[in-house]
């Protein structure tokens, strides 16, 4: 696999042990120039960009609230100006901010989480779409979640948004086919990141995993690297299962 000559943008890449960071570093190792973004932990995105530069690739960190369309427009315009047109887009920005049942969830909480997890992906796709069509080549990967296919107690907004990412990827596949643009989703179970999850929840989930462990961020990154490569050019509209068996009926 080689991504030489490609420009990638990975949203939500600021956490030191996050999936976004692993994806960005992996794409750079495969030869792409990679832009990353962050908001609440922007210093982490800057650190990722410096690490990518250390690999001999070009990189910039963009500070932007991915749930704000105007900021996405400015951020991706900066990426295009400094690195060139984006032809690999990985929508990883997300927030799982609350675990409350529907009757306790506020309208503001629901709207905010959907904007961060789902709207942000649409905003980014919209901004890079014209260049991908003009260049007759593009790869879009949306990072979804087990909550998007199975739901989850207290995850009405997060689950709905992650389900939306799957449908959005399929729409990209349909509309992008004649322009050689693929759209795919990667459904992640529970990964070993620095995202906040209580120990009790992790222990309960761990019992349901067939291999009794969490996914490594690198394993998710390797899946993404394949999806954006030429080797996966026939794979589009697909939902890649990286759930470790969590979705299987186990007794």
Kinemage of the C-alpha trace (Angstrom):
@kinemage 1
@onewidth
@group {chain A} dominant
@subgroup {mainchain}
@vectorlist {calphas} color= white
{ca unk a 1} P 0.000 0.000 0.000
{ca unk a 2} L 1.225 3.469 -0.819
{ca unk a 3} L -0.465 6.820 -0.258
{ca unk a 4} L 2.293 8.849 -1.867
{ca unk a 5} L 0.990 12.093 -3.332
{ca unk a 6} L -2.229 12.007 -1.279
{ca unk a 7} L -3.433 14.631 1.178
{ca unk a 8} L -5.426 13.379 4.147
{ca unk a 9} L -7.460 15.149 6.788
{ca unk a 10} L -8.346 13.400 10.041
{ca unk a 11} L -10.770 15.202 12.312
{ca unk a 12} L -10.626 14.697 16.058
{ca unk a 13} L -6.945 13.777 16.222
{ca unk a 14} L -5.845 15.460 19.424
{ca unk a 15} L -5.978 12.777 22.129
{ca unk a 16} L -2.566 11.245 22.915
{ca unk a 17} L -3.898 7.684 22.879
{ca unk a 18} L -6.859 8.211 20.590
{ca unk a 19} L -7.980 6.525 17.396
{ca unk a 20} L -7.592 9.772 15.433
{ca unk a 21} L -3.926 10.080 16.305
{ca unk a 22} L -3.252 6.453 15.345
{ca unk a 23} L -5.008 6.938 12.004
{ca unk a 24} L -3.137 10.145 11.201
{ca unk a 25} L 0.276 8.636 12.011
{ca unk a 26} L -0.484 5.467 10.031
{ca unk a 27} L -1.569 7.380 6.918
{ca unk a 28} L 1.620 9.430 7.141
{ca unk a 29} L 3.717 6.266 7.382
{ca unk a 30} L 2.008 5.074 4.205
{ca unk a 31} L 3.180 8.232 2.430
{ca unk a 32} L 0.356 10.761 2.751
{ca unk a 33} L 0.664 14.351 3.910
{ca unk a 34} L -1.778 14.611 6.796
{ca unk a 35} L -3.657 17.496 8.375
{ca unk a 36} L -5.204 16.976 11.797
{ca unk a 37} L -7.663 18.907 13.893
{ca unk a 38} L -8.562 19.413 17.510
{ca unk a 39} L -10.593 21.717 19.660
{ca unk a 40} L -10.611 21.095 23.398
{ca unk a 41} L -7.193 19.401 23.340
{ca unk a 42} L -5.588 21.351 20.511
{ca unk a 43} L -2.085 21.002 21.919
{ca unk a 44} L -2.472 17.281 21.294
{ca unk a 45} L -3.239 17.898 17.620
{ca unk a 46} L -0.152 20.089 17.360
{ca unk a 47} L 1.926 17.271 18.852
{ca unk a 48} L 0.545 14.828 16.268
{ca unk a 49} L 1.411 17.227 13.448
{ca unk a 50} L 4.975 17.515 14.724
{ca unk a 51} L 5.241 13.731 14.929
{ca unk a 52} L 4.096 13.443 11.328
{ca unk a 53} L 6.677 16.001 10.228
{ca unk a 54} L 9.273 13.860 11.963
{ca unk a 55} L 8.314 11.056 9.583
{ca unk a 56} L 9.247 13.258 6.643
{ca unk a 57} L 5.696 14.155 5.650
{ca unk a 58} L 3.987 17.533 5.544
{ca unk a 59} L 1.425 18.248 8.244
{ca unk a 60} L -0.524 21.024 9.923
{ca unk a 61} L -2.812 21.130 12.939
{ca unk a 62} L -6.040 23.059 12.547
{ca unk a 63} L -7.929 24.345 15.551
{ca unk a 64} L -11.609 24.191 14.768
{ca unk a 65} L -14.925 23.322 16.331
{ca unk a 66} L -16.004 20.612 13.877
{ca unk a 67} L -19.650 21.145 14.810
{ca unk a 68} L -19.500 24.698 13.441
{ca unk a 69} L -19.742 24.852 9.645
{ca unk a 70} L -18.015 28.230 9.343
{ca unk a 71} L -15.031 26.951 11.307
{ca unk a 72} L -14.857 23.818 9.174
{ca unk a 73} L -14.850 25.982 6.053
{ca unk a 74} L -11.956 28.065 7.388
{ca unk a 75} L -10.045 25.061 8.665
{ca unk a 76} L -10.215 23.076 5.441
{ca unk a 77} L -9.433 26.148 3.380
{ca unk a 78} L -6.221 26.439 5.392
{ca unk a 79} L -5.424 22.770 4.773
{ca unk a 80} L -5.914 23.210 1.029
{ca unk a 81} L -3.748 26.326 0.989
{ca unk a 82} L -0.845 24.703 2.846
{ca unk a 83} L -1.003 21.039 1.809
{ca unk a 84} L -3.223 20.921 -1.264
{ca unk a 85} L -6.684 19.574 -1.970
{ca unk a 86} L -7.834 16.872 0.446
{ca unk a 87} L -8.490 13.539 -1.244
{ca unk a 88} L -8.612 11.338 1.877
{ca unk a 89} L -11.093 12.337 4.572
{ca unk a 90} L -11.468 10.487 7.852
{ca unk a 91} L -14.339 11.730 9.998
{ca unk a 92} L -13.339 10.813 13.533
{ca unk a 93} L -14.476 13.833 15.581
{ca unk a 94} L -16.853 12.682 18.311
{ca unk a 95} L -18.111 13.311 21.794
{ca unk a 96} L -19.853 10.969 24.189
{ca unk a 97} L -20.632 13.561 26.790
{ca unk a 98} L -23.413 12.077 28.870
{ca unk a 99} L -24.996 8.770 29.837
{ca unk a 100} L -28.575 9.672 30.676
{ca unk a 101} L -31.872 8.093 29.614
{ca unk a 102} L -34.108 9.847 27.116
{ca unk a 103} L -36.428 11.315 29.707
{ca unk a 104} L -33.513 13.066 31.426
{ca unk a 105} L -31.632 14.188 28.298
{ca unk a 106} L -32.014 17.837 27.398
{ca unk a 107} L -32.640 19.126 23.898
{ca unk a 108} L -29.381 21.075 24.112
{ca unk a 109} L -27.374 17.958 25.018
{ca unk a 110} L -28.906 15.939 22.189
{ca unk a 111} L -28.360 18.659 19.583
{ca unk a 112} L -24.785 19.308 20.693
{ca unk a 113} L -23.700 15.681 20.534
{ca unk a 114} L -25.336 15.070 17.150
{ca unk a 115} L -23.651 18.165 15.722
{ca unk a 116} L -20.233 17.047 16.934
{ca unk a 117} L -20.555 13.404 15.880
{ca unk a 118} L -22.665 13.621 12.709
{ca unk a 119} L -23.021 17.180 11.397
{ca unk a 120} L -19.255 17.611 11.538
{ca unk a 121} L -18.788 14.732 9.090
{ca unk a 122} L -21.276 16.214 6.636
{ca unk a 123} L -19.611 19.621 6.912
{ca unk a 124} L -16.178 18.141 6.139
{ca unk a 125} L -17.490 16.042 3.245
{ca unk a 126} L -19.242 19.056 1.772
{ca unk a 127} L -16.039 21.114 1.870
{ca unk a 128} L -13.795 18.542 0.149
{ca unk a 129} L -16.385 17.142 -2.259
{ca unk a 130} L -15.827 19.490 -5.198
{ca unk a 131} L -12.069 18.861 -5.248
{ca unk a 132} L -12.540 15.099 -5.031
{ca unk a 133} L -14.979 15.232 -7.957
{ca unk a 134} L -12.674 17.446 -10.011
{ca unk a 135} L -9.695 15.162 -9.351
{ca unk a 136} L -11.738 11.999 -9.976
{ca unk a 137} L -10.398 10.360 -6.817
{ca unk a 138} L -11.470 10.430 -3.206
{ca unk a 139} L -11.770 8.329 -0.082
{ca unk a 140} L -14.184 9.077 2.767
{ca unk a 141} L -14.178 6.984 5.934
{ca unk a 142} L -16.589 7.634 8.792
{ca unk a 143} L -15.684 6.245 12.209
{ca unk a 144} L -18.868 4.838 13.686
{ca unk a 145} L -19.538 2.895 16.871
{ca unk a 146} L -21.272 -0.176 18.184
{ca unk a 147} L -23.812 2.276 19.633
{ca unk a 148} L -24.699 3.138 16.041
{ca unk a 149} L -25.804 -0.415 15.257
{ca unk a 150} L -27.016 -1.662 18.640
{ca unk a 151} L -28.025 1.487 20.479
{ca unk a 152} L -27.076 1.960 24.093
{ca unk a 153} L -28.643 2.903 27.385
{ca unk a 154} L -28.191 6.620 27.899
{ca unk a 155} L -26.769 7.054 24.392
{ca unk a 156} L -29.749 8.357 22.423
{ca unk a 157} L -27.803 11.201 20.808
{ca unk a 158} L -24.469 9.408 20.425
{ca unk a 159} L -26.052 6.236 19.053
{ca unk a 160} L -28.300 8.132 16.644
{ca unk a 161} L -25.371 10.170 15.360
{ca unk a 162} L -23.136 7.130 14.911
{ca unk a 163} L -25.909 5.350 13.016
{ca unk a 164} L -26.224 8.414 10.818
{ca unk a 165} L -22.535 8.175 9.946
{ca unk a 166} L -23.137 4.752 8.412
{ca unk a 167} L -25.956 6.025 6.193
{ca unk a 168} L -23.904 9.092 5.292
{ca unk a 169} L -20.994 6.889 4.149
{ca unk a 170} L -23.356 4.861 1.966
{ca unk a 171} L -24.708 8.051 0.397
{ca unk a 172} L -21.132 9.154 -0.347
{ca unk a 173} L -20.598 5.797 -2.050
{ca unk a 174} L -23.698 6.192 -4.220
{ca unk a 175} L -23.138 9.814 -5.219
{ca unk a 176} L -19.377 9.498 -5.534
{ca unk a 177} L -19.132 6.341 -7.628
{ca unk a 178} L -18.937 8.096 -10.996
{ca unk a 179} L -16.140 10.302 -9.645
{ca unk a 180} L -14.078 7.388 -8.252
{ca unk a 181} L -14.945 8.435 -4.694
{ca unk a 182} L -15.560 5.681 -2.175
{ca unk a 183} L -17.450 5.978 1.078
{ca unk a 184} L -17.142 3.466 3.904
{ca unk a 185} L -17.762 3.255 7.636
{ca unk a 186} L -15.732 1.540 10.333
{ca unk a 187} L -17.787 0.393 13.311
{ca unk a 188} L -15.664 0.313 16.456
{ca unk a 189} L -16.582 -1.631 19.567
{ca unk a 190} L -14.523 -0.449 22.536
{ca unk a 191} L -10.958 0.704 21.888
{ca unk a 192} L -8.149 1.174 24.371
{ca unk a 193} L -8.042 4.980 24.289
{ca unk a 194} L -8.017 7.784 26.834
{ca unk a 195} L -11.724 8.458 26.356
{ca unk a 196} L -13.596 8.540 29.678
{ca unk a 197} L -15.191 5.193 30.536
{ca unk a 198} L -15.654 3.952 34.071
{ca unk a 199} L -13.817 0.774 35.074
{ca unk a 200} L -17.046 -1.062 35.891
{ca unk a 201} L -18.395 -0.425 32.392
{ca unk a 202} L -15.167 -1.646 30.802
{ca unk a 203} L -15.209 -4.810 32.911
{ca unk a 204} L -18.798 -5.588 31.938
{ca unk a 205} L -18.107 -5.020 28.253
{ca unk a 206} L -14.875 -7.003 28.418
{ca unk a 207} L -16.772 -10.114 29.460
{ca unk a 208} L -18.692 -10.012 26.169
{ca unk a 209} L -15.630 -9.695 23.930
{ca unk a 210} L -14.692 -12.960 22.292
{ca unk a 211} L -10.959 -12.396 22.743
{ca unk a 212} L -11.383 -10.682 26.132
{ca unk a 213} L -9.603 -7.478 25.246
{ca unk a 214} L -10.222 -3.976 23.948
{ca unk a 215} L -9.240 -2.970 20.422
{ca unk a 216} L -5.902 -1.272 20.007
{ca unk a 217} L -6.151 2.115 18.214
{ca unk a 218} L -3.546 0.826 15.764
{ca unk a 219} L -5.870 -1.981 14.697
{ca unk a 220} L -8.538 0.569 13.771
{ca unk a 221} L -5.922 2.695 12.008
{ca unk a 222} L -4.758 -0.268 9.917
{ca unk a 223} L -8.339 -0.896 8.797
{ca unk a 224} L -8.711 2.730 7.747
{ca unk a 225} L -5.378 2.661 5.897
{ca unk a 226} L -6.652 -0.264 3.840
{ca unk a 227} L -9.984 1.424 3.043
{ca unk a 228} L -8.285 4.542 1.666
{ca unk a 229} L -5.745 2.620 -0.422
{ca unk a 230} L -5.957 1.637 -4.071
{ca unk a 231} L -6.145 -1.989 -2.954
{ca unk a 232} L -9.652 -1.242 -1.612
{ca unk a 233} L -10.903 0.648 -4.664
{ca unk a 234} L -13.752 -1.845 -5.195
{ca unk a 235} L -14.855 -1.584 -1.554
{ca unk a 236} L -17.449 1.143 -1.172
{ca unk a 237} L -20.667 1.529 0.759
{ca unk a 238} L -19.287 -1.042 3.180
{ca unk a 239} L -19.539 -1.212 6.949
{ca unk a 240} L -16.327 -2.684 8.346
{ca unk a 241} L -16.921 -4.521 11.602
{ca unk a 242} L -14.227 -3.804 14.203
{ca unk a 243} L -16.357 -4.696 17.219
{ca unk a 244} L -14.453 -7.698 18.540
{ca unk a 245} L -17.579 -9.830 18.608
{ca unk a 246} L -19.537 -7.476 20.847
{ca unk a 247} L -22.444 -7.621 18.412
{ca unk a 248} L -22.674 -11.404 18.512
{ca unk a 249} L -25.115 -13.407 20.610
{ca unk a 250} L -22.912 -15.170 23.148
{ca unk a 251} L -24.151 -17.406 25.955
